[in-house]
Every structure is written in structure tokens, then in C-alpha cells.
Amino acid sequence: MTYNQLTLEERYTISRLRMSGVGVAGIAQVLGRHRSTIHREVVRNSTFRGERKTYCSSKAQERCNGRLRRSRRGRQHADWQYERIETLLKQQWSPQQVASTLKKQGEIAISHQTIYRHVRRDWKAGGQLYRQLRHRYKRRKRHYGLERRGRLSGKRMIDERPAEVETRQQPGHWEIDTVTGASWEKDCIVTMVERTSGYVLIGKLPNRTTQATNQRIIALIQNSGLPFLTLTSDNGTEFHRYPEIEAATGVTVYFARPHHPWERGSNENTNGLIRQYSPKGQSMANLTQKHWNAIAHKLNTRPRKRHGYDTPNQRLLKC
């Protein structure tokens, strides 16, 4: 029997549901996990806030990552096995996708940590295999306080979303964001990620004005042929004319709380995958919509851990 680690998104859901007063059994039913798994997670990763013990998803994930780093190393593998692994890495698969897919197909039993160690050894020897990995950034310090971007009154906040959005059982609930290129250029993209499947749509923008953003969003929704019920956005000013999107498409728009990117975890994670193809600070001026469609296709045909290594395409068809 295979045990799959809880993901950051699942830990965030646990935190939200516990704050709402849902018990262990209820949370287990929502996540499709055994109640013992949820109980162990809460007991193991709860922390004290003052004199009260609480469960925080980010702290729980930090503890989990620490345990993984301290875990013992796996066994060495044959050269031909590493050659097979390198072939998949050069197709821009992550080490976790490589390890789990090879195991699922019965080819090689190897952990993603071992693959990372192989890449690190190659780097120390002067190799270039590390360039196939997703780009990594230093963690930015979060500054909590008043929202400095343009404020918008009367918008629907994430707490008002229907409860079924949290369960990820019903397709049609999307998260949306914009991703910038070079700081001296206006060209950027808008990304939309379906919460149930992880399916992504990418649209090229000449700038981040509300007019350009709305035109591209409406076009993506109307031309996709996919279900759209809700959109959850951050608080960027480019989304301030959201009533136009609602009127044109029938989609209901909600906004995450300022400085809470984990409330749009699917979108944030997908934007990280996109940075593998378009690193931060790189110009997007010469990249066409056809180019971004090709990147979206690559992401939508990659295996995903949370779907048992089905692709977002396959997951969407099952839904």
C-alpha cells in the first residue's frame, strides 16, 4: 500500500476547515483521506500560539520539508538508470514527476531526493543537468500591512465563495493571476488554473491595463469550451473592472485577501512552473500567443502527483 504525503494545498484546506469548526472525520471526507492521516497530521504539526495550540498550514509544511531533508539517503542506481532519468529531465519533467512515473510504469524504483542528489553531483562535476530543473528563487520577505495597490470597494472576498470550491470536486472553479516579464517592458501574460484538474490557460497581454486584461480573459473563457463558474483573483488593479468579465461570461469573481498567496495555491504553483520556460526578468515582447499555447499544452500533459500522476488533461476528462 502506497502512502502519499499531504500537499501544501491539502494542509491549507485542513487549516481552513479547522478554523470553521470541522472535525477530523469531516476533513478526511473532504480530502478523501483516512481520518487517522488527518489526526496524525494535526497532532504532529500543530504549534502553540501563546497558550493555545493551533494548526498552521505553512508551519506544517515547513516541518514536513525539514523531516524530508533529514531523511536517510536512498541506494545508488546503475548508469543506464540515470541515463533514462536524465532523458526525462531534459524533457523538462521535475525529479518528482520522473521518479513517480518510472515507479508507476515498473521501470525504476527511485526517490526524487536521489534524483536531486544526482543532479547536484553532476553540477559539482561541471555538468549542465541542473539547467533542466525549474528556476528557484530566494524566498521574499512578506510585508504585512495596508494594501498599497489601488483599493476597490464592494468586491466579493474569498470567504464568500461557495463551499464546494474548497473540496475541488466540481470542475469550473478557476484561479487567475498575471505574470510579468522584463521590468522595463509592459508585455506580460494572464494565467488561469482550474482547481479540480490543474488545467491551465495562458493569454498574452500587451500591458496590464484593465482593458487589455479583460479582453484576453473574456476571449480565453469563451474560446476554451471549458466549464467556468468562478474566478478567484489577487488584488491587482488590472482586475478592478471584473464586472465586465461577469457580464460577458456569467462567471462570478472573488478576491483573495491581500498578502495571502496561498489562498490561490494552484495558481501560484502553476506560475512557478511557467517560470521554467520564461524566467523572471526575461523579456516577453517577442513571445506570441502561439508560444504560450504550446507551454500551456506542455503543462497540461505533464503527470501530477495529486492526481496519481494523471495529467491535467486526463483529470479534466474524468471530471
N, C-alpha and C positions, 0 to 999 in steps of 0.2 A: 504494500500500500504506500503510495507516494504522498508525502506531506508538502504542501506549498506554503511558503511564508506569506504572512499577511502583507499586503501592499500599503503604501502610504495613503492611497485613496480609501482603502478599507479602514485604516486606522482613523482617518479623518471622519468617516461615517460613524465609526464607533463613538468617537468623541461627541459628535453632534447628537446622536441618538441618546447617549447617556445624559447629556445636558437637558434633553427633552423628557427624561424620566423613563426611557425604555429600558427594560431589564435585559439580562444576559440572553434569555431564551428568545426574546423579540429581536434583538440584534442579530443573533445567529440565524434566525429565519430570514431576515432581510438580506444578509450577506451570503446565504447559502453555505454557512459553515456549521460545524458541530458546536454545541453550546460550551463544551469543555475547552475548545480552542479560544473562544471569546473570554471565558472565565480566566484561563491561564494568561492571556494577553493583558487583561485588566489588572490582575494581581501582580504580574511580573513587571509591568511598565508604568504603574501609577506612581505619581510623585506627590510630595507634600507641598501645598501652597499655604503657608502659615501653619496652622494646626490642622488643616483639612487636607485629606488625601484626594487628589483629583487625577483624571486621565487626560493627558495632552498628547495629541497625535504626533506633533513634531518631536517632543521629547521621547516618545515611544520609538519612533523611527530612528532617532539618534542612538538610543540604547541598542536597538537591533543591529544597526550598522557596526557599532563597536564590537558586539559579540562576533559578528561575521569576520571582522578584521583579525580578531584574536583566535579564530578557529584554526585547527591544525591544517597543514598543507596536504594536498592530495598526492597520489602516486604519479611517478613520471610515466610518459607515454612514448610510443615509438615514433621515429621520424616521419613515417608515412602518415601517421595520425595527425601530427602537427601540420603536415603539408595540406591535408584535407581541411583542417581548421583554417589555415591561412587563406585557402581558396575562398572560403565563405566570408572571412573578414574583409577580403578585397572586394567582395560584393556589397560591402558596407552594412553587413549584419553586425549586431552587437555581440560581445562574447557570451552574454546570457542567451541570446537567440540561437547562437551556434551550438552551445553546449546542450540546450534543451531539445533542439531539433534533431541533433545527432543521436541523442539518447532515445528520443521518441521513435526514430527510424531504426534503432537497434544497431547503429554503426559503431559509436564510440561512447563510452561512459566517462565523462569528464565534467568537472565543475567550471563555472565561469571564472571563479577565482584563479584556477590553474591556468586558464587561457590568458587572463590578465598578467599573471606572473611570467608566462611565456613571452608576451609582448614586451614586458619590462626587460627581460633578459636580452631580447633582440635589440631593444633600444640601447642598452648599455654596451652592446657589441657593435654599435654603429648602424644598426638596421633602421629601416623606414616603416616597419609594420605599424608603429604607433600612429602614423598618419591616417590609418584607416578607421581609427576609433573616433567616436563623437567628440567634438570640441568641448573642452572643460574650462570653466571659468572660476575665478575666486568668488567665494560667497560674499555678496554685498551686504553691508550693514543696513538693517532696516531702520528707518527713522519714523517712528510713530508720532502722530500728532495731527494737526489740522490738515485736511486735503488741500494741497496748493494748486491743483488744477481747477479749471472752471467748475463751479458747483452748479448743480441742476436740481431744482426743487420738484417735488411731486413724482419722482421716479419710483418704480417698484423695486424694492430691495429683495435680496435673495431669500430672506426669511418668509416672504410671501409666496414663494414657489410652491406648486402642488407637491404633496408628499411623495408621489410616485417618481418624481425626478431623482430623489436620493437613492432609490432602490436600483436604478439602472436596468429595469426590466422592460420598460416601454421605450421603443425607438422614437426618435423625433425631438429629443431634448439636446440642444447644442450649446457649446461654449464658444465664445468669439473673442478675438484679440487682433491687434495689429503688431507687425514685426518690422522694425526699421533696418535700413542698410547703412551706408556710409553717412556719417554725421553731417557732411557738407551737402548732401543731396536730399531731395524730397521723396524720391521713389521708395516705395515700401510695399508690403503685402498685408492682406487681411486673411486670417486663418479661422476656420470654423471646424469644430470637432464634435462628433456625435458621441454622447456619453455612453450609450449602451455598447457600441461596437468599436469606438476609437477611430471611426472613418473620418477622414479629413478632406476639406475643400480649401483650396488656396486661390486667392484672387490678387492680381497685380493692381497696385494703386499708383497713380502719378504723384499723389500727395495725400496727406491725412486730413483733408478738409471733410466736413460733414457731407458735402455734395458728392465728392468722389467716392467716399466710403459707402454711402447709401446706395449709389448707383451700382457699385460692384456687388454689394451684399444682396440686393434685390435680384440682380442677374444670376448670381450663383444659386440662390434659393429656387428661382423659377425655372432654371435650366437643368437643375440636378435630377429632378424626378424623384427625390427622396422625401420622406416624411419630415416636416418641420412643425413643431408645436411651440417650443420655447427657445429663446436665446438668452444666455447669461453672459453679461459683458463686464469688463472692468469700468473704471470711472473716467476713461479718456474722453476728452472733449469731442473727438471725432464721432462718438456715438450719441451726442446730445440731440440729434434730430431723429431719434428712434421711432417717434410716432409715424413718420413716413414709411418706415420699414413695416410696421404693424399694419398700416392701412393698405399697403401694396401686396402683402403676403399672408396676412392673417396670423402671423407669428406674434407671440407675447414676449416682450423683452423685460428681463430682470437685470439688476446690477448687484455685483458682489460688494462687500464692504471695502472701503479704502484700505490699502496695505494688507489685504488678505488674499494673496495669490493662490493659496491652497484651496480656496473655495471654487476655483476654476482649475483644479489639478490636471484634468485631462488636457486642457488647452495649453497649460504651462509646460507639461511634459512633451507634448507634440511640438511645441515651438522649439524645445531643446533638440528634438530630432531633426527639425528643419535646419537648425544651425549647423548640422553636419554638412549640409550641402551649400549653405550660404553663411559663412562665419560672421560673427558680429563685427561691424565696421566695414564689411566688404560692400562694394557698390552693387546696387540692384538695377541701375539705369538701363543696362543693355539686356536684361533678362525679361523675356516675353511671357505672356500668359501661357503659351505652349510649353515653355520651360517649366513653369510652376505646375502645370497639369502633369507633366512627367514625374516631378518629385512627389506630388500627391499620389500618383499611381504606385510609385515605389513603396511609399509608406503604407498604403492600403493593401499591399500584397506581401507585407512582412509579417512573420509569425509574432504573436503577442503572448506573453506569459499568462496574463489574466484571463485569456480565452483558451487556455490549454494548448497554446501555440497554434491556434487557428489564426488566420489573418483577419483584419477588419472587414474585408470583402466577404469572407466566409461567414463571419459572425453576423453581418448585416443581413445576409441572405437567410440565415437561420431565424433571425428575429422577424 
